[in-house]
Amino acid sequence: MGVLASVLPPSDVFVIFVDGVKEKEMIDVNEWQEITVDIPAGRHVIDFSYQYNLYNVDPLPPSPPNREGAVYIDDIVLAETASLSRTSIRIEDIFLGRSQSHTKTSGGTTSTRVPSGW
């Protein structure tokens, strides 16, 4: 999947959880990066989590001009392996940020949950 995580602590971070376990954390990524998360066969829950002011800093320090305070995710592919016989699934264009309206929000965390399973 391609990820641009224009976030910077203490203001914000981006974390990918699989079944509640942190698999990836990205900060200060200002160019698209290709990342991979290995997930074993079976049913799993994948959470893409944008966390704002995680450390409850008040007031937050000034942001650098290149920080957008947003995460862009593109071309998520749940691909089959040699032992699986089902077709790949592709999810495109997820945006996470403070103005996100298509996700559940709890406190300072914005998440998009993607169930997976073969």
RODRENPA-961179 format. One record per residue (C-alpha): x, z, y; chain; residue number from 1. Coordinates in steps of 0.05 Angstrom, whole numbers. Example, Ala and Ser with C-alpha at 12.3 -4.5 7.8 and 13.67 -1.06 7.14 Angstrom:
<atom X="246" Z="156" Y="-90" unit="A" pos="1"/>
<atom X="273" Z="143" Y="-21" unit="A" pos="2"/>
***
This chain:
<atom X="0" Z="0" Y="0" unit="A" pos="1"/>
<atom X="22" Z="-12" Y="71" unit="A" pos="2"/>
<atom X="24" Z="49" Y="117" unit="A" pos="3"/>
<atom X="38" Z="58" Y="191" unit="A" pos="4"/>
<atom X="37" Z="133" Y="205" unit="A" pos="5"/>
<atom X="49" Z="140" Y="280" unit="A" pos="6"/>
<atom X="45" Z="216" Y="277" unit="A" pos="7"/>
<atom X="95" Z="270" Y="296" unit="A" pos="8"/>
<atom X="94" Z="346" Y="283" unit="A" pos="9"/>
<atom X="74" Z="393" Y="311" unit="A" pos="10"/>
<atom X="18" Z="346" Y="336" unit="A" pos="11"/>
<atom X="0" Z="313" Y="271" unit="A" pos="12"/>
<atom X="21" Z="294" Y="201" unit="A" pos="13"/>
<atom X="-3" Z="246" Y="146" unit="A" pos="14"/>
<atom X="-8" Z="270" Y="74" unit="A" pos="15"/>
<atom X="-31" Z="236" Y="9" unit="A" pos="16"/>
<atom X="-59" Z="283" Y="-44" unit="A" pos="17"/>
<atom X="-75" Z="264" Y="-116" unit="A" pos="18"/>
<atom X="-122" Z="314" Y="-149" unit="A" pos="19"/>
<atom X="-105" Z="365" Y="-94" unit="A" pos="20"/>
<atom X="-30" Z="360" Y="-103" unit="A" pos="21"/>
<atom X="13" Z="334" Y="-45" unit="A" pos="22"/>
<atom X="46" Z="269" Y="-68" unit="A" pos="23"/>
<atom X="71" Z="239" Y="-1" unit="A" pos="24"/>
<atom X="79" Z="264" Y="70" unit="A" pos="25"/>
<atom X="95" Z="215" Y="125" unit="A" pos="26"/>
<atom X="115" Z="229" Y="197" unit="A" pos="27"/>
<atom X="146" Z="188" Y="254" unit="A" pos="28"/>
<atom X="136" Z="120" Y="220" unit="A" pos="29"/>
<atom X="127" Z="68" Y="274" unit="A" pos="30"/>
<atom X="132" Z="6" Y="232" unit="A" pos="31"/>
<atom X="93" Z="-15" Y="171" unit="A" pos="32"/>
<atom X="123" Z="12" Y="106" unit="A" pos="33"/>
<atom X="106" Z="-5" Y="35" unit="A" pos="34"/>
<atom X="96" Z="58" Y="-7" unit="A" pos="35"/>
<atom X="78" Z="71" Y="-79" unit="A" pos="36"/>
<atom X="45" Z="132" Y="-111" unit="A" pos="37"/>
<atom X="47" Z="133" Y="-187" unit="A" pos="38"/>
<atom X="-19" Z="157" Y="-216" unit="A" pos="39"/>
<atom X="-29" Z="165" Y="-291" unit="A" pos="40"/>
<atom X="-88" Z="132" Y="-325" unit="A" pos="41"/>
<atom X="-154" Z="169" Y="-321" unit="A" pos="42"/>
<atom X="-201" Z="195" Y="-267" unit="A" pos="43"/>
<atom X="-168" Z="222" Y="-204" unit="A" pos="44"/>
<atom X="-185" Z="238" Y="-132" unit="A" pos="45"/>
<atom X="-138" Z="210" Y="-79" unit="A" pos="46"/>
<atom X="-143" Z="241" Y="-9" unit="A" pos="47"/>
<atom X="-112" Z="207" Y="51" unit="A" pos="48"/>
<atom X="-107" Z="264" Y="102" unit="A" pos="49"/>
<atom X="-91" Z="261" Y="177" unit="A" pos="50"/>
<atom X="-77" Z="332" Y="199" unit="A" pos="51"/>
<atom X="-79" Z="347" Y="274" unit="A" pos="52"/>
<atom X="-44" Z="407" Y="304" unit="A" pos="53"/>
<atom X="-29" Z="435" Y="235" unit="A" pos="54"/>
<atom X="11" Z="493" Y="264" unit="A" pos="55"/>
<atom X="-40" Z="512" Y="317" unit="A" pos="56"/>
<atom X="10" Z="502" Y="374" unit="A" pos="57"/>
<atom X="-21" Z="516" Y="442" unit="A" pos="58"/>
<atom X="-7" Z="478" Y="485" unit="A" pos="59"/>
<atom X="22" Z="419" Y="447" unit="A" pos="60"/>
<atom X="87" Z="391" Y="474" unit="A" pos="61"/>
<atom X="83" Z="323" Y="508" unit="A" pos="62"/>
<atom X="80" Z="264" Y="459" unit="A" pos="63"/>
<atom X="132" Z="209" Y="460" unit="A" pos="64"/>
<atom X="105" Z="143" Y="485" unit="A" pos="65"/>
<atom X="109" Z="109" Y="416" unit="A" pos="66"/>
<atom X="65" Z="162" Y="381" unit="A" pos="67"/>
<atom X="-5" Z="135" Y="371" unit="A" pos="68"/>
<atom X="-34" Z="196" Y="337" unit="A" pos="69"/>
<atom X="-63" Z="152" Y="283" unit="A" pos="70"/>
<atom X="-50" Z="127" Y="212" unit="A" pos="71"/>
<atom X="-64" Z="56" Y="189" unit="A" pos="72"/>
<atom X="-69" Z="40" Y="115" unit="A" pos="73"/>
<atom X="-75" Z="-31" Y="88" unit="A" pos="74"/>
<atom X="-77" Z="-64" Y="20" unit="A" pos="75"/>
<atom X="-86" Z="-6" Y="-28" unit="A" pos="76"/>
<atom X="-79" Z="-33" Y="-98" unit="A" pos="77"/>
<atom X="-97" Z="6" Y="-160" unit="A" pos="78"/>
<atom X="-62" Z="-39" Y="-209" unit="A" pos="79"/>
<atom X="-66" Z="-42" Y="-284" unit="A" pos="80"/>
<atom X="-6" Z="-29" Y="-327" unit="A" pos="81"/>
<atom X="11" Z="-59" Y="-395" unit="A" pos="82"/>
<atom X="-29" Z="-5" Y="-430" unit="A" pos="83"/>
<atom X="-92" Z="-17" Y="-388" unit="A" pos="84"/>
<atom X="-138" Z="-76" Y="-395" unit="A" pos="85"/>
<atom X="-181" Z="-71" Y="-333" unit="A" pos="86"/>
<atom X="-177" Z="-109" Y="-268" unit="A" pos="87"/>
<atom X="-140" Z="-85" Y="-206" unit="A" pos="88"/>
<atom X="-179" Z="-55" Y="-149" unit="A" pos="89"/>
<atom X="-160" Z="-70" Y="-77" unit="A" pos="90"/>
<atom X="-182" Z="-29" Y="-16" unit="A" pos="91"/>
<atom X="-163" Z="-55" Y="53" unit="A" pos="92"/>
<atom X="-159" Z="-29" Y="123" unit="A" pos="93"/>
<atom X="-167" Z="47" Y="129" unit="A" pos="94"/>
<atom X="-156" Z="79" Y="197" unit="A" pos="95"/>
<atom X="-146" Z="154" Y="204" unit="A" pos="96"/>
<atom X="-141" Z="188" Y="272" unit="A" pos="97"/>
<atom X="-174" Z="237" Y="319" unit="A" pos="98"/>
<atom X="-228" Z="186" Y="337" unit="A" pos="99"/>
<atom X="-243" Z="168" Y="264" unit="A" pos="100"/>
<atom X="-317" Z="167" Y="250" unit="A" pos="101"/>
<atom X="-320" Z="142" Y="178" unit="A" pos="102"/>
<atom X="-289" Z="202" Y="144" unit="A" pos="103"/>
<atom X="-305" Z="275" Y="132" unit="A" pos="104"/>
<atom X="-273" Z="323" Y="182" unit="A" pos="105"/>
<atom X="-258" Z="396" Y="171" unit="A" pos="106"/>
<atom X="-223" Z="434" Y="227" unit="A" pos="107"/>
<atom X="-164" Z="393" Y="249" unit="A" pos="108"/>
<atom X="-161" Z="350" Y="186" unit="A" pos="109"/>
<atom X="-190" Z="280" Y="179" unit="A" pos="110"/>
<atom X="-192" Z="254" Y="108" unit="A" pos="111"/>
<atom X="-214" Z="193" Y="70" unit="A" pos="112"/>
<atom X="-226" Z="205" Y="-3" unit="A" pos="113"/>
<atom X="-217" Z="149" Y="-53" unit="A" pos="114"/>
<atom X="-240" Z="163" Y="-125" unit="A" pos="115"/>
<atom X="-201" Z="125" Y="-177" unit="A" pos="116"/>
<atom X="-210" Z="119" Y="-251" unit="A" pos="117"/>
<atom X="-202" Z="70" Y="-308" unit="A" pos="118"/>
***
